[in-house]
Amino acid sequence: MFLRLNGWVVPVADRSASHGRELLEEHRRSEQNEAIVRARRVTWSWDLRGAPMTAEEADGLEGIVAGLGHRMPFDAHLFSTRGRGPLSTAGAAIVAGGVFGGSCANVTSLVYDLQRGPAPLLDRWTAMFFREEAGVFHHYVVRSDGAVWRDKVRDDTVPVAAFLSVFDGFAALLGAPTRFDELVVLCFACSDSQAAAWAARMVDDALPFSSLPRLDADGDLFGGRELEVIGEASRPQAHRSFSNGDPLPDGVTHFRNNGRSVPFRLVQARAAPRQLASGTVRQEPVATEDVVGVDQALADLLDAAPASPASLMLFLNSVEQQQGAGLDYTVSGRTITWLAGTGTAVDLSSADALIAYYFVDTGAPMTPRQEAVAAENIVGVDQALVDPFDFAPISASSVLLFLNGQEQQQGAGFDYTVSGQVITWLAGSGTAADLSAADTLVAFYLSP
């Protein structure tokens, strides 16, 4: 073994290693003009050739070396080590405890926009994090193809969709609320051996995932917290803290990681949310039917074709389903195929409620918003909430509303309706539960 990357042994071909050394010496002469040679340092160099790897191992090696990922240690703030903040801090807070660093995030809803910059989140990804369950933190590795490791053991039946959602460049944690620690989102699908090794490093060795070797920051310093930056590259600087919106020094700075300095460039420092590509969002019910033990295309088509399969989220009885071959469903054009035969989907009944939420490219720019909505006491009646949205959604269908981490169903006769910036809770004529001021209500929507 010559090299480990976060505990994963990089394959090296047998008998491929060769090495050389250079003796750095000091030459001088004595008063008697005798030559004096003193060895000061010996440098060694190794030449290695990699062993054959799988495509996943090669992607993982390239991704780690290139720094294609984001790490949110949840130590003192919600920012990533690239300076990327969440869309909003309303649904999460830093609290004491956790696995590493003495603190963690207490999350109802925490969404990161990771679709841009030098490490964009695309269709292939790996997510790792600790999640507290019954007072104990458990470690998860989740891959875009549906593979799941819980505490180093692979079990693809674990319902991670209840607390992790990765779609169309966004990564979200959901809770009721729930404590999370050490979130890592890699912009590639790692191999099985890498997932197992990285999980073992964090679970057995009790070591956090080290920050990626390249940390060119591309995120906004979003929110009211301060992000500490230590400048010590071309121009040494003292420790300084930059509040949201403050100008930052030009050139390369350094971010302190585990006592060592890692290159860190702050490209942007504005409190402006990211505008998405032009388009709009649709939210609509999909008529269910009896599907038992087989794969079956649903007769009720989507009203429009999604911009991409990755932009579609599908909720069965308010629980998000996993998309992909071997999982719960696939989508092609406007057609959803339910995988109760070859996949992990449960049998479907015509009495079930199926809601689709997806992006359609239409030409209208939009900005993602996430905010807490103040709950109030509503018992057995329909009532408009006093706390409106901060911005007007581009459409009612762009709104997702979560009550204590559970998605609510929008529409007359269901849980709520949206008109402009006002939410009306339907505890009288609809299916909404009675609301209490102690409840947590979080909205995710798109505004012009």
N, C-alpha and C positions, 0 to 999 in steps of 0.2 A: 504494500500500500504506500503510495507516494503523496496522495492529496485527498483530503476530504473537503467537501463543500457543505457546510451545515450538517455534517454527519454522514453524508452520502459519499461513498468511496468512488472516485473517478476511475473507470476501468483503464488499466495500462497494459499494453501488450507485453507478454513475457520476452525477456532478453532484449527489449528495445531500449533500455535505459543505458545511456553512456554519460560520463561526467568528465569534467576537467577542472583544474584549479589554477589560480593565479596567485603567486606569492608577491605581495606588495612589500617592498623592502626599503629601508633607509640606508643610503650610501653616504659615508663621510670618511674623513681621514683624521688620524690622531696627530698629536704634536710631532710625532716621529715620522709622519707621512705614511703611516701604515693604514691600509684600507680596513675600514670597519663596516661590516654589513649587519644590520639588525632587521630581523623579520618583524614587520609591524602588523600585518593582517594577511589572512588567506581567504580568498573568495572562491566559492565553488559554484559551478554551473552544471545543470542537469539537462539532458536532451531526452525527452520521452515521446513515445508514440502511443496514441490511444488505441485501446482494443476495440473490436467491432461493437457497436452499440445499436440498440433499437432506435427507431425514429423518435420515440417519446423521450428516451434518455438523451439523445443528441439535442432535441429541442430544449429539454430542461437544462442541460449544460450550457448551451448557448444563451438561454434566457437568463440564467443566474449570472453568468459572466458579464452579459450586457446590461444587467440591472433592470430587467423588464418586470417590474412589479412595484407594489406599494406595501409598506409596513406601518401599521398603526399600533404602537405599543401601549397606548392609553395610559401613559405616565404623565400626569399633570395636565394634559390637554387631549383633544380629539384629533389633532393634526397628524398626518402621516410624516414619515421622515423625509419626504419630498416637499413638505409644506402644504400639502393638499388638505383642505378642511372639508367637513361635511356640508351638504346643502343648507342645513340648519342645525343648530345645537339645541333646539327646543325639545327634541325627543330623546335626549341622552345627556348624562352628566357624569363627570369623573367623581368616583367615590373611593373610599379607602378599601383595601383588601386586594383580591386578585391573586394571580400566580407569580408575576414578576413585577418588580418596581414599587411595590407597596400600594398600587392603585389600579383601578380598572374602570370600565364604562358601565353604567347602569342604564340600560337601553329599553325604550319603548319602540322607537323607530329611528334608525340612523342610516342615512343614505349618502353615498359618495358618488360623485360624477367622475368616472375614470376613463372617459372615452377619448381623451385628447392628450397631447404632449408626447414626450419621448417614450412613454410606456403606456400606450392606449390599450384599454380592455376590449377585446373582441370576442369572437365566438368560443375560443378555446381558452380555458382559464383553470386555475387551482386556487382554492381558498382554504386557509388554515386559521383556527381560532380556538380559544378556550371558552366554554359555556358552563355557567353554574346550573346544576340540577340537584334539587334536594340538598342544598348546602355544600355540594362537592363540585369542583371544576373538572369537566371532562374535555379532552382534546379532540378536535375534529379536523380531518382533511377531506375536502370535498372537491371533486373534479367535474368539469363541464359535461362529461359523458355519463354522469350519474354515479360514479364510483365514490364510496364513502368509507373512511376509516374513523372509527371511534375508539379512542385510547389504544391506538396502534392496530386494532383488529378490523379487518375489512368486513363491512356489513352494508350492502347497498340498499337494504330495506329500511334503514333508519330514516324517518321522515324529516329530513333537514329543511324541506321547503317551508316548514312551519316557522323557521327562525332565520333562514338565509335565502336571499333572492338576488340573483345576478342576471341582469337583462339589459340588452341594448347599451352597454357601456356603463351601467350603473351597478353598484354593489350595495346591498342593504341588509342590515341586521334588524330583527324584530323580536320584541319581548313583551312581557306583561306587568311590570318591566322585569328584565332579566340582566344579570351581570355577565359581561363578556371581557376577555382579556386577550392581548397579543394577536390582533387580526393581521393576517398577511394575505394579500391578493396578488397572485402571480399571473401575468398576462400570457400564459402558455399552459398547456396540459402536461403536467409532470408524469414521469413513468411510475409504475407500481413500486419499484425499488427506491426511487427518490421519495415518494410519499411515506413509505415505511421508515426510511432512515431519518427523514425530517421529523416525523412524529416521535421516533425514539429519542432524538436529541432533546426534544422539549419535555417529554413525559419521563423518560428514564434518567437522562442526564441533568434534567431541571435547568436547561439553558434556553434562553429565548432565541428565536430565529434572528441571526445577525442581519443587520441592515445590508442592503444590496450594494455591491462594490461601486456602482455608478449611481449617484444620487442627484442628477441634474433636475432641480425642482421645476415644476411647471404649474403649480397650483396657486390659487388665490389664498391669501391669508384671511379666511372668511370667518366672521364671528368676532366677539368682543375680547377674546382672550389674547394674551401676548405670546409670541413665539420667539424663543431665545435663539439668537444667531451668534456664533463665535467666529469672527473674521480673523483669519491668520494665514492667508495664502500669500498673494503677492505683496500685500500691505498689512503687516500685523496691526490688529486693533484690539482694544479692550472688549470685555464682554458688554454687549448692548442688547436691549430688548426693544423690539419694534412692534408697536401697536398696529391694529388693523388700519391700512391705508397710508401708513407712514412711508416715505421714500426710503429705499434701501441702498446701500453702497454698491457701486458698479463693480463688475468683475467677479471673479470666483471667490466665494467665502467657504468656510468649513463648518460642518455641523458635528458636534461632539458625539461620538458613539462608543460606548464601552471604554472610555479613556483614550480612544484613538481618534485622530482627525480623519474625516472622510470628505472628499470633494463634494461640494454642495453649492449649486448655483440657484439663486432666486431670480427667476425670469420675470415674474409678475407679482405684484402685491397690491391688489385692489379688492375691495369688498363687493365686487360685482358678480352676480351669479352668471353662470355660463349659458349662453344662448345655444339651443340645439339647432341641428339642421332643420330646414324649413319643413313644416308639416303640421299635422294635427293628431289628436288621439281619440280613439273611439272606445266606448264601453257599452257593451250590449249583452243581453241574455241570449243564450244558445239553447234552443229547445232540446231537452233530453229525451232519450228513448231507452227501452230495455235492451241492454247489451250485457250478455252473461257468458263469460269464459271465452270470448272470441275477440279478434280485432275487427272493428267495424267503422266505416266512414259515417259520420253523423249526417242525417238528411238535411238539417238546418245549416245552411251556409252562412259564413260571416258576411256582413253587409258590404265589405270591401276587402281587397287583398292586403294583408299587412306588408309594410315596407320590407320586412325581412322576418323569417321565422323567429329570430331571437327577440324581436320587439313584442311578441305576443305573450301575455300572461293569462292563464286560465285558472279560475277558481271554482272548485266543486264544493258546494255547501260552505262557502267562505274560506276554504283551505286551498292554497295554491298547489297546482299540480305540476309535475316535472315533465318537461318536454324532451323528446328524443327517442330514437329507436331503443326498445327494451325498457322504456320508462312508462309514463302514463298516456302520452298522446304524441302524435306528430301533426304537423300542419303543412299543407301544400296548396298554395293559392288561397282560396276561400274555404277549403275543406279541412275539417278536423277529423282525424282518425283516432278512435278510442282503442287503447291497447290492453284490453282485458284478457287477451289470449297470450301473446308473446311478451307482453310488458308487465309492469307492476301495477297497472290501473285496477281499481276495485270494480266490481260489477256495477253497471249503471242502471238506474231506474228512471222511468218517466216522471217520478215524483221528485227527483233531485233538482237542485238549482245550480245551473252552470253559467258563469259570467266570464266573458272575454274582454280583455283590455289590451289594446294594441295601437301601434303607430302607423299612420298613413301619410305618405309624402304628398303634400298638396301645394306647397309654396309659401305658407305663412310661417314666419319665424316664431319661436316660442322659447320660454325660459322655465326651467323646472323650479318648483317651490316646494318647500316642506315646512310646516309650521304646526305648533300646538294650538288647538281650539279649546277655549275654556268651556268645560262642561258645567251643567247646572242641573238642578232637580226638576225632572220632568216625569210625571207619573200618569200613565194612561191617557195622555192627550197628544195631539199634534202641536208642536210649538217651534217657532223660529228661534234659533240660538242667538243670544245677545252679541256674542263675539263673532264678527264677520271675518272673512278672509282678508289678508292684507292687500291682495290684488284680485282683480277679476279674472277667473279662469277663462281660457280661450273657448271652452265649452263645458257644459256640465259633465259630459262623458270623459273629460280629462281628469276628473277628481277621483282619487282613492281615499277612503276614510277608514281609519282603524280605531276601534274601541277596545282599549286594554290589549292591543296587539292583534285583535281579530278584525279582519276586513268586513265592512258592512255593505249591504246590498242597496244600490241606489235605484230609486224609481218609485212612482206612486204605488201604494200597497205594500212596499217593502220597508227598508229601515230609515231612509232619508231622501230628500230631494234637494237640488241646488238651483238657485235662481240668482244670477249675478254673483254677489259676494256673500249671500245669505244661505245658510244651511237650515232646513226645516226638519226636525226630528219627528218621526212618525210612530210614536208610542200609542197613538189612538187608533188611527185607521190602517196602520201598517203592521209590520212584523217586528219593529224595533223594541228592544228591551227598555224598561224604565231606566232613566238616566239619573246619575247622582253627581253632585259637584265634586265628589272624590274620584270619579272615573277619569281615565286618561284618554283623550281624543286627539289623534294626530292626522293631519290631512297632507296628501301629496297631490299636487296638481300642476298644470302648465298654464302660464300666463303669456300674453303677447310681449 
